[in-house]
Amino acid sequence: MKRVNFKVVLPLALSGESAKYPKKFSELGAEFVSQPCGNDEEFLTLAKDADAIITVGSIRPLPRKVIEGLKKCRLISNTQIGYDSIDIAAATEQGILVTNVPDYCTEEVSDHAMALILACARKIVQLNEAAKRGQWGLSPDGIEIQTKIWPKLSRLKGQTVGLFGFGKVSRTLVPKARGFQFRVITHDPYVTGDVARQLGVEMVDWKTLLQQSDFLSIHAALTAETRRIFNAQAFSQMKPSACLINTARGGFIDEAALYQALKNGKIAMAALDVMDPEPPGRHNPLLSLDNVIITAHSAFFSPTAEAERWQRPVEEVARVVRGEFPQSLVNPQAKARYVERWGEMKEPD
């Protein structure tokens, strides 16, 4: 393919799906450079003449001071759904287009959330651990199972799954939960009740979400408003039998308050795929509780999802090279400034 004057930078080591990038960008005619960067200065040295940057925002954040140093950059393509680690305002001011992968791993995360709901309801982890200790339900050795675990098992039908946030993951989770005949409610001030009703979901206020949810699953955006929103006050309004599931961001939960709520029976269980910070320290008290399930930030992963998320930036770079705006643009307000700097662009097909 004819060589184009377009440089793509990945500030990480090549591995897995990204190892295919040299060939893919060569086929586009673009120059590609990959190199791990330990700090912002190293990153700017690598990317100062880049036309496009592919990044995993949670690993390589892009604050304002970095973005303002990217003098040629047209596109920042994040390989994740979330982009809170990228200063979108700064990128927009510079006319830099920012993309994400909005549907990345929605099936995997909703599957994982559903699995954690089931594990909490049917005490799968506790039963597994008891069996490995030599206990069996219908035997003299199964006293712990019979007296401590079985009484906490619950029937799924008719119980309420509450969804905090009603974006793509929540909406993907709805038919899975309804397949087990759960009632589903949601709280999301940025989504209309009509959208929820179309999926057979009841829109409720925050207090009702806390009070009525048997299983409360977090799927919102982490903002200053929502950080630590699950705190002592929130836990005091939840059912003592309730289970909290988090496959979104660890920052939603006040972990000290959660520990106290779980230890003192304010809520029954927590199933956490994410924590704050990550990884948690070895002495984090949540790790010592039997009524906590932790899955080490694994909800997003499957080989299929991994391939999709690394392919999408290639497609977005190709659009920009062809003179088209990206498809999954998170800052459309940057278009005007982009055109001022780089000329007219077409909308993607």
Backbone torsions as a table, in degrees:
resi	resn	phi	psi	omega
1	MET	NA	147.5	179.2
2	LYS	-61.1	137.0	-179.2
3	ARG	-70.7	133.9	175.2
4	VAL	-111.4	154.0	-179.3
5	ASN	-85.0	75.5	-173.7
6	PHE	-148.3	120.9	-177.2
7	LYS	-110.8	130.9	179.3
8	VAL	-115.0	131.8	-177.3
9	VAL	-121.5	134.0	171.7
10	LEU	-119.0	111.3	-176.0
11	PRO	-84.1	43.6	179.6
12	LEU	-142.0	163.5	174.7
13	ALA	-74.6	141.9	176.9
14	LEU	-69.9	133.2	175.7
15	SER	-163.5	153.7	177.2
16	GLY	58.6	-130.6	-177.5
17	GLU	-65.0	-33.7	-178.4
18	SER	-67.1	-18.0	177.7
19	ALA	-64.2	-14.6	178.1
20	LYS	-85.0	-6.3	-174.5
21	TYR	-61.7	-43.6	-179.0
22	PRO	-53.9	-43.9	-179.8
23	LYS	-69.0	-43.1	-176.6
24	LYS	-64.7	-43.3	-179.1
25	PHE	-76.2	-27.7	172.8
26	SER	-62.7	-37.8	178.1
27	GLU	-66.8	-26.2	175.6
28	LEU	-82.0	-10.8	-176.8
29	GLY	84.5	10.4	-177.3
30	ALA	-98.1	151.3	172.6
31	GLU	-78.3	138.9	179.9
32	PHE	-130.0	133.5	179.4
33	VAL	-132.3	133.8	177.2
34	SER	-130.5	131.3	179.7
35	GLN	-162.2	128.9	177.1
36	PRO	-62.8	141.2	179.6
37	CYS	-123.7	125.6	-176.2
38	GLY	-84.0	-18.6	-179.5
39	ASN	-154.7	177.6	-176.3
40	ASP	-65.0	-35.0	-178.6
41	GLU	-65.9	-43.8	177.3
42	GLU	-62.6	-39.3	179.7
43	PHE	-63.7	-44.7	-179.8
44	LEU	-64.8	-36.3	176.5
45	THR	-61.7	-40.3	180.0
46	LEU	-72.2	-39.4	-167.0
47	ALA	-107.9	6.6	-173.9
48	LYS	-60.9	-27.4	179.3
49	ASP	-111.6	20.9	-178.7
50	ALA	-80.2	141.6	172.2
51	ASP	-87.4	-28.9	179.8
52	ALA	-143.3	144.1	177.3
53	ILE	-124.0	130.6	173.1
54	ILE	-106.8	127.9	-174.0
55	THR	-142.2	154.5	165.9
56	VAL	-102.7	99.9	-169.2
57	GLY	-54.9	-35.6	-178.5
58	SER	-69.9	-21.2	178.5
59	ILE	-95.8	-41.6	-178.9
60	ARG	-123.7	82.7	178.1
61	PRO	-61.1	153.3	178.8
62	LEU	-123.6	87.7	178.6
63	PRO	-77.4	174.2	-176.9
64	ARG	-55.7	-44.7	-175.3
65	LYS	-61.9	-30.1	176.7
66	VAL	-76.1	-47.8	-176.6
67	ILE	-61.2	-38.6	179.6
68	GLU	-68.5	-16.8	176.8
69	GLY	-90.0	-1.7	-179.5
70	LEU	-92.0	88.6	-169.3
71	LYS	-76.0	-22.8	-178.4
72	LYS	-112.5	-2.6	-170.0
73	CYS	-68.8	132.0	176.4
74	ARG	-107.4	-28.4	-170.5
75	LEU	-142.4	131.9	166.9
76	ILE	-114.9	116.1	-177.1
77	SER	-111.0	109.4	-178.7
78	ASN	-89.3	137.2	-176.1
79	THR	-89.5	18.4	-179.4
80	GLN	-127.4	170.7	173.2
81	ILE	-72.7	-52.2	-176.2
82	GLY	-73.2	146.5	179.1
83	TYR	-137.5	25.3	-178.9
84	ASP	-68.2	-16.1	179.1
85	SER	-87.9	0.5	176.5
86	ILE	-109.3	130.6	179.3
87	ASP	-76.2	94.0	-175.3
88	ILE	-65.7	-38.4	179.9
89	ALA	-61.1	-44.0	179.5
90	ALA	-64.5	-42.4	178.7
91	ALA	-62.0	-42.3	-179.1
92	THR	-63.3	-42.6	177.8
93	GLU	-59.5	-33.9	-179.1
94	GLN	-85.4	-4.9	-176.9
95	GLY	74.5	26.6	179.0
96	ILE	-94.8	125.5	178.8
97	LEU	-79.7	134.7	-179.9
98	VAL	-118.8	129.7	178.3
99	THR	-122.7	159.1	172.8
100	ASN	-133.0	-170.7	176.0
101	VAL	-118.9	83.8	-167.0
102	PRO	-63.8	-26.5	-179.7
103	ASP	-104.1	11.0	-179.5
104	TYR	-61.6	128.9	171.6
105	CYS	57.6	20.6	178.7
106	THR	-63.7	-38.2	177.7
107	GLU	-66.2	-44.0	-178.3
108	GLU	-64.1	-45.3	-177.7
109	VAL	-67.9	-40.9	178.5
110	SER	-67.8	-36.3	174.0
111	ASP	-60.4	-44.4	-176.7
112	HIS	-66.3	-42.8	177.3
113	ALA	-60.2	-42.0	178.8
114	MET	-64.2	-40.6	178.5
115	ALA	-62.7	-39.5	179.3
116	LEU	-69.3	-36.9	175.2
117	ILE	-59.9	-46.2	179.9
118	LEU	-65.0	-40.0	179.6
119	ALA	-63.7	-38.0	177.4
120	CYS	-68.7	-43.1	-176.4
121	ALA	-66.7	-41.7	-174.0
122	ARG	-104.6	6.6	174.3
123	LYS	52.7	46.3	-175.6
124	ILE	-60.7	-46.4	-176.9
125	VAL	-64.6	-45.2	-178.9
126	GLN	-64.0	-41.0	178.5
127	LEU	-64.9	-40.7	178.6
128	ASN	-61.6	-45.9	-178.9
129	GLU	-66.5	-38.2	178.5
130	ALA	-65.2	-42.4	178.9
131	ALA	-61.9	-39.3	179.9
132	LYS	-71.3	-17.5	174.6
133	ARG	-88.1	5.7	176.4
134	GLY	95.0	10.5	179.5
135	GLN	-93.6	155.1	176.9
136	TRP	-144.5	137.8	-171.3
137	GLY	-53.7	-56.7	-175.8
138	LEU	-95.8	62.0	178.0
139	SER	-155.2	162.7	177.4
140	PRO	-59.8	-25.5	-179.6
141	ASP	-82.2	-3.4	-175.0
142	GLY	-98.2	26.5	-177.1
143	ILE	-59.0	-42.6	-179.5
144	GLU	-62.7	-42.7	178.1
145	ILE	-61.6	-47.2	-175.6
146	GLN	-65.9	-37.6	-172.1
147	THR	-98.7	-25.9	-174.9
148	LYS	-112.6	-28.8	-175.8
149	ILE	-102.5	-51.6	-178.1
150	TRP	-54.6	-41.2	-179.8
151	PRO	-62.3	-16.9	-178.6
152	LYS	-97.7	-4.0	177.0
153	LEU	-69.6	143.8	-177.5
154	SER	-132.2	150.1	173.6
155	ARG	-76.9	138.6	-177.1
156	LEU	-77.6	-42.7	-174.0
157	LYS	-55.1	126.8	175.7
158	GLY	90.1	-12.3	177.0
159	GLN	-78.3	166.9	-172.7
160	THR	-111.0	123.8	169.5
161	VAL	-97.2	122.1	176.2
162	GLY	-102.6	134.6	-178.8
163	LEU	-113.3	117.0	175.2
164	PHE	-89.8	104.1	-172.1
165	GLY	100.0	137.2	-176.7
166	PHE	-129.7	52.6	176.4
167	GLY	-90.4	-153.2	-173.1
168	LYS	-62.5	-43.6	-177.6
169	VAL	-65.9	-45.9	178.8
170	SER	-58.6	-44.4	-177.2
171	ARG	-68.1	-29.5	175.8
172	THR	-74.2	-30.0	179.7
173	LEU	-74.0	-28.9	-173.2
174	VAL	-53.2	-54.4	-177.8
175	PRO	-64.8	-26.3	177.5
176	LYS	-70.0	-43.0	178.0
177	ALA	-68.1	-40.2	-179.3
178	ARG	-68.5	-25.4	175.6
179	GLY	-63.2	-25.2	174.9
180	PHE	-94.9	9.7	177.4
181	GLN	65.2	33.3	169.7
182	PHE	-75.5	148.9	162.3
183	ARG	-80.7	139.3	-177.6
184	VAL	-123.1	128.4	174.8
185	ILE	-125.0	162.4	179.2
186	THR	-148.1	154.4	171.4
187	HIS	-127.4	120.0	177.1
188	ASP	-157.6	104.5	-176.6
189	PRO	-67.5	-8.9	-177.9
190	TYR	-102.3	4.6	-180.0
191	VAL	-123.2	139.4	-178.8
192	THR	-79.1	156.6	177.8
193	GLY	-62.6	-29.9	179.8
194	ASP	-62.0	-39.6	179.5
195	VAL	-61.8	-44.2	180.0
196	ALA	-66.4	-43.7	-177.4
197	ARG	-62.8	-31.3	178.2
198	GLN	-60.7	-25.8	178.3
199	LEU	-102.5	11.0	179.2
200	GLY	73.1	28.5	-177.0
201	VAL	-114.7	139.5	179.8
202	GLU	-92.2	127.2	176.0
203	MET	-84.5	128.0	-177.2
204	VAL	-130.2	167.4	175.6
205	ASP	-82.0	173.2	-174.8
206	TRP	-60.5	-44.7	-178.0
207	LYS	-63.5	-42.1	179.8
208	THR	-66.1	-38.7	177.6
209	LEU	-57.5	-46.6	-179.4
210	LEU	-65.4	-43.3	-172.6
211	GLN	-75.2	-30.7	-172.3
212	GLN	-102.6	-13.8	-175.4
213	SER	-76.4	127.8	168.4
214	ASP	-83.9	-32.7	176.2
215	PHE	-133.1	117.3	-176.0
216	LEU	-111.4	114.0	-173.7
217	SER	-110.9	130.1	-173.7
218	ILE	-92.8	125.9	179.7
219	HIS	-146.5	41.0	-176.5
220	ALA	-105.7	-178.7	173.7
221	ALA	-91.5	135.9	178.6
222	LEU	-81.5	116.1	180.0
223	THR	-131.6	177.2	175.6
224	ALA	-59.9	-33.2	-179.0
225	GLU	-72.0	-35.8	-174.6
226	THR	-96.8	-9.5	179.9
227	ARG	-62.3	130.0	-178.8
228	ARG	58.3	27.6	179.9
229	ILE	-67.7	-25.7	173.7
230	PHE	-91.5	90.4	-174.3
231	ASN	-124.9	-171.1	-176.7
232	ALA	-57.9	-39.5	179.8
233	GLN	-64.2	-42.3	179.0
234	ALA	-65.0	-44.3	-178.6
235	PHE	-63.7	-30.5	-179.8
236	SER	-69.0	-18.0	-179.4
237	GLN	-97.2	-6.6	-179.0
238	MET	-86.8	160.9	176.9
239	LYS	-65.9	143.5	174.3
240	PRO	-60.9	-22.0	178.9
241	SER	-92.4	1.4	-173.5
242	ALA	-74.3	153.2	175.9
243	CYS	-121.0	134.3	178.3
244	LEU	-103.2	127.9	-179.2
245	ILE	-119.0	129.5	179.8
246	ASN	-131.5	109.6	173.5
247	THR	-117.5	18.7	-174.5
248	ALA	-103.8	-86.1	178.5
249	ARG	-139.0	143.3	-179.4
250	GLY	-65.2	-27.1	-175.0
251	GLY	-66.2	-10.7	177.8
252	PHE	-68.9	-23.4	-168.4
253	ILE	-112.5	132.6	167.9
254	ASP	-79.3	101.4	-170.9
255	GLU	-67.2	-32.4	177.2
256	ALA	-64.7	-42.2	178.3
257	ALA	-67.7	-37.1	178.3
258	LEU	-64.2	-42.0	178.3
259	TYR	-58.2	-46.3	-179.7
260	GLN	-65.3	-39.5	179.7
261	ALA	-64.4	-40.6	179.2
262	LEU	-72.3	-40.7	-178.0
263	LYS	-68.2	-34.3	-174.7
264	ASN	-99.6	7.9	175.3
265	GLY	75.2	20.1	175.7
266	LYS	-69.4	-36.1	169.5
267	ILE	-133.9	163.8	-170.3
268	ALA	-86.8	-43.4	-174.0
269	MET	-150.7	162.5	169.2
270	ALA	-136.6	139.2	175.2
271	ALA	-124.0	111.7	-169.3
272	LEU	-118.9	120.6	170.4
273	ASP	-92.3	-21.0	-177.0
274	VAL	-128.8	150.9	179.0
275	MET	-142.0	174.7	-178.5
276	ASP	-141.9	109.8	3.5
277	PRO	-83.4	176.1	175.0
278	GLU	-122.9	138.2	-11.3
279	PRO	-69.3	156.8	178.5
280	PRO	-68.7	153.0	176.5
281	GLY	-64.5	152.7	-177.8
282	ARG	-60.3	-22.7	-176.5
283	HIS	-100.4	11.4	175.2
284	ASN	-58.5	121.2	-174.3
285	PRO	-63.1	-22.1	178.4
286	LEU	-62.1	-28.3	-179.0
287	LEU	-69.0	-16.1	-176.7
288	SER	-93.0	-5.9	-173.6
289	LEU	-90.9	136.6	178.0
290	ASP	-74.2	-19.6	-178.8
291	ASN	-99.2	28.7	174.3
292	VAL	-126.0	131.8	172.2
293	ILE	-109.7	130.5	179.5
294	ILE	-127.6	128.7	-175.3
295	THR	-118.3	16.5	164.2
296	ALA	59.4	46.0	174.9
297	HIS	52.0	55.9	-177.3
298	SER	-114.9	-5.3	-172.8
299	ALA	-60.6	-32.2	-174.0
300	PHE	-73.7	-18.8	-161.7
301	PHE	-92.4	135.7	158.0
302	SER	-157.1	153.5	177.5
303	PRO	-56.6	-34.6	179.2
304	THR	-65.3	-47.4	179.8
305	ALA	-64.4	-38.1	-179.3
306	GLU	-62.7	-42.5	178.3
307	ALA	-63.6	-41.4	-178.4
308	GLU	-64.8	-42.6	-174.4
309	ARG	-72.0	-27.4	177.2
310	TRP	-84.7	-22.2	177.5
311	GLN	-77.1	-33.6	-174.0
312	ARG	-60.3	-42.9	176.7
313	PRO	-61.0	-33.2	176.6
314	VAL	-60.8	-43.3	-179.9
315	GLU	-65.8	-38.1	179.8
316	GLU	-69.2	-41.3	175.9
317	VAL	-60.4	-43.2	-179.8
318	ALA	-59.8	-39.0	178.4
319	ARG	-63.1	-45.8	-179.4
320	VAL	-64.0	-41.0	177.4
321	VAL	-59.3	-36.8	179.4
322	ARG	-79.3	-2.0	-178.9
323	GLY	85.0	27.2	178.0
324	GLU	-114.3	150.8	171.0
325	PHE	-70.6	150.8	177.2
326	PRO	-64.0	162.1	-178.1
327	GLN	-83.6	-42.6	-175.5
328	SER	-104.2	66.3	-174.2
329	LEU	-87.7	124.7	-178.8
330	VAL	-95.3	-12.0	177.5
331	ASN	-129.4	68.5	-179.5
332	PRO	-58.7	-21.9	178.1
333	GLN	-66.0	-11.6	177.9
334	ALA	-81.2	-9.6	-174.8
335	LYS	-58.7	-45.2	-176.4
336	ALA	-60.9	-46.5	179.4
337	ARG	-65.8	-37.3	177.7
338	TYR	-59.7	-47.7	-179.0
339	VAL	-62.6	-37.2	176.7
340	GLU	-58.7	-39.6	-175.2
341	ARG	-83.8	-38.6	-167.1
342	TRP	-121.5	-6.9	178.0
343	GLY	101.0	175.8	-175.0
344	GLU	-62.3	147.0	177.7
345	MET	-131.4	152.1	174.6
346	LYS	-94.0	155.0	171.5
347	GLU	-74.0	148.3	-179.1
348	PRO	-66.4	151.3	178.0
349	ASP	-68.4	NA	NA
